[in-house]
Amino acid sequence: MNKQIYVEETELHSNKGRRDFLKICSVVLSSLIGVAYAVPLIRTFISPALRQTVSGSTGLIELGSISSCQVNVPMNVKIVDAKTDAWTKFPPMEIGAVWIIMNEDKKFTAFTSICPHLGCGINWDEGSGKFICPCHDSFFDIEGRVLSGPSPRGMDTLETEIKDGKIFVKYEKMRLGISGKMPA
């Protein structure tokens, strides 16, 4: 009788071991399947916040001929380019504007026409020789430095290039309301 009890107990332990192993395998497999379903679902909700869904140009945009510029006279030029908004591509349209200034050494500087404070349009005032943001009275000198007002930084400069007598600019929008220049 003892031998029969021993055999039954051994089989019980053996079956219990197999059951425990199968339980662990089921839990691991179920967890993997759950993760496989959860990752794309979570990514669907988080993805738009992590990537840029609205974009303008990725390259240099032609602004015009250098012969149309005068020394230390800011020239406002509209930026026309194709725009992409999530999955929609729009035909070329006005996506912004820049101020172009040529100094005495024939070097060009391009500023965005957007105030770094809250995004209002910056204008040039010939009478005072300053850039002015009409929304909150930020004033900038001809080199884009803040003279007064709530703007946290000077006007944002853009990369320029001269090719075959024409001015090109790499147009990009910057984050507003922060002290450092950072693309939006």
Wavefront OBJ file of the C-alpha trace (Angstrom):
o trace
v 0.000 0.000 0.000
v 2.841 2.348 0.710
v 4.198 1.738 -2.730
v 0.849 2.694 -4.291
v 0.656 5.910 -2.226
v 4.230 6.776 -3.228
v 3.429 6.264 -6.936
v 0.253 8.374 -6.647
v 2.145 11.166 -4.836
v 4.882 11.103 -7.478
v 2.296 11.338 -10.248
v 0.591 14.176 -8.370
v 3.864 16.113 -8.072
v 4.657 15.380 -11.698
v 1.196 16.576 -12.835
v 1.428 19.638 -10.580
v 4.795 20.514 -12.132
v 3.341 20.209 -15.619
v 0.301 22.293 -14.652
v 2.519 25.004 -13.168
v 4.675 24.984 -16.287
v 1.584 25.262 -18.533
v 0.205 28.099 -16.367
v 3.469 30.019 -16.695
v 3.552 29.426 -20.458
v -0.063 30.628 -20.765
v 0.636 33.788 -18.781
v 3.781 34.588 -20.786
v 2.084 33.906 -24.121
v -0.998 35.947 -23.155
v 1.222 38.821 -22.031
v 3.124 38.779 -25.327
v -0.117 38.821 -27.296
v -1.417 41.683 -25.128
v 1.746 43.710 -25.712
v 1.582 42.973 -29.444
v -1.925 44.470 -29.531
v -1.194 47.337 -27.109
v 1.908 48.783 -28.812
v 0.182 49.808 -32.086
v -2.850 51.054 -30.169
v -0.749 53.233 -27.848
v 1.371 54.403 -30.776
v -1.787 55.515 -32.613
v -2.632 57.923 -29.808
v 0.885 59.132 -29.004
v 2.350 59.323 -32.521
v 0.755 62.612 -33.651
v 2.138 64.382 -30.592
v 5.671 63.147 -31.302
v 5.981 64.100 -34.939
v 5.592 67.199 -37.030
v 2.347 66.929 -38.969
v 2.376 70.378 -40.589
v 5.370 71.275 -42.671
v 6.440 73.783 -45.228
v 9.469 73.741 -47.406
v 12.401 71.509 -46.631
v 14.860 73.295 -48.896
v 15.930 76.726 -50.052
v 13.261 79.061 -51.427
v 14.087 81.731 -53.999
v 13.270 85.265 -52.833
v 14.409 87.322 -55.804
v 17.356 89.089 -57.343
v 20.077 90.729 -55.234
v 19.841 93.775 -57.543
v 16.439 94.623 -56.006
v 18.032 95.152 -52.562
v 19.349 98.464 -51.236
v 21.952 98.832 -48.490
v 20.350 98.888 -44.998
v 16.804 99.075 -46.399
v 14.717 96.132 -45.159
v 12.679 94.439 -47.872
v 9.638 92.327 -47.003
v 9.322 89.235 -49.194
v 6.448 86.766 -49.137
v 7.360 83.078 -48.970
v 5.408 80.955 -51.439
v 5.783 77.200 -51.269
v 3.855 73.940 -51.047
v 2.568 72.960 -47.610
v 1.816 69.541 -46.127
v -0.730 69.154 -43.330
v -0.731 65.565 -42.020
v -1.756 63.641 -45.177
v -2.978 66.590 -47.262
v -0.619 68.284 -49.722
v -1.576 71.805 -50.785
v -0.505 73.591 -53.985
v 2.038 76.413 -53.653
v 0.650 79.244 -51.517
v 1.877 81.975 -49.195
v 3.259 80.278 -46.058
v 4.950 83.272 -44.460
v 7.174 86.286 -45.024
v 10.745 87.368 -44.298
v 12.642 90.618 -43.993
v 15.826 90.748 -46.124
v 18.559 93.268 -45.340
v 21.772 93.844 -47.272
v 24.610 95.520 -45.341
v 27.463 97.688 -46.712
v 29.582 94.555 -47.342
v 26.831 93.110 -49.580
v 26.062 90.417 -46.986
v 22.432 89.435 -46.569
v 20.474 88.732 -43.407
v 16.982 87.240 -43.431
v 14.631 87.598 -40.457
v 11.268 85.937 -40.032
v 8.471 88.491 -39.972
v 6.978 86.758 -36.918
v 7.531 88.280 -33.481
v 9.182 85.788 -31.086
v 6.862 86.944 -28.284
v 3.421 85.738 -29.455
v 3.647 85.480 -33.234
v 2.310 88.837 -34.469
v 3.616 90.246 -37.741
v 6.627 92.571 -37.442
v 6.693 95.752 -39.543
v 9.507 98.144 -40.495
v 9.053 101.797 -39.491
v 11.156 104.003 -41.800
v 10.666 107.073 -39.610
v 12.227 105.514 -36.511
v 14.481 103.039 -38.321
v 13.163 100.160 -36.204
v 11.205 96.965 -36.570
v 7.971 97.152 -34.580
v 5.589 94.474 -33.351
v 2.227 96.270 -33.124
v 0.627 93.746 -30.772
v 2.652 94.375 -27.604
v 5.089 97.141 -28.621
v 8.287 95.156 -28.988
v 10.939 97.167 -30.844
v 13.947 95.721 -32.703
v 16.932 97.449 -34.339
v 17.974 96.844 -37.960
v 20.133 93.913 -36.799
v 17.116 92.242 -35.138
v 18.132 92.875 -31.508
v 15.398 93.636 -28.969
v 15.390 97.306 -28.007
v 12.318 97.227 -25.755
v 9.101 95.335 -25.125
v 8.121 91.863 -23.946
v 9.872 89.862 -26.703
v 12.056 87.177 -25.026
v 14.701 87.296 -27.808
v 15.700 89.157 -30.930
v 14.180 88.539 -34.335
v 14.844 85.044 -35.654
v 17.411 84.837 -38.448
v 17.178 82.332 -41.266
v 19.835 80.630 -43.351
v 20.467 82.488 -46.628
v 22.391 81.639 -49.769
v 23.268 83.567 -52.932
v 23.294 81.673 -56.246
v 23.555 83.203 -59.711
v 22.628 86.685 -58.414
v 19.520 85.437 -56.585
v 18.751 85.261 -52.866
v 17.569 81.979 -51.379
v 16.383 81.348 -47.820
v 15.682 78.239 -45.792
v 12.328 79.181 -44.293
v 11.288 77.714 -40.965
v 9.081 78.810 -38.107
v 10.441 79.091 -34.581
v 8.853 78.418 -31.204
v 7.258 81.437 -29.596
v 7.630 82.860 -26.105
v 10.949 81.237 -25.187
v 14.337 82.890 -24.829
v 16.217 80.508 -27.137
v 15.736 80.128 -30.899
v 14.271 76.674 -31.560
v 12.440 75.388 -34.668
v 8.729 74.754 -34.141
l 1 2 3 4 5 6 7 8 9 10 11 12 13 14 15 16 17 18 19 20 21 22 23 24 25 26 27 28 29 30 31 32 33 34 35 36 37 38 39 40 41 42 43 44 45 46 47 48 49 50 51 52 53 54 55 56 57 58 59 60 61 62 63 64 65 66 67 68 69 70 71 72 73 74 75 76 77 78 79 80 81 82 83 84 85 86 87 88 89 90 91 92 93 94 95 96 97 98 99 100 101 102 103 104 105 106 107 108 109 110 111 112 113 114 115 116 117 118 119 120 121 122 123 124 125 126 127 128 129 130 131 132 133 134 135 136 137 138 139 140 141 142 143 144 145 146 147 148 149 150 151 152 153 154 155 156 157 158 159 160 161 162 163 164 165 166 167 168 169 170 171 172 173 174 175 176 177 178 179 180 181 182 183 184
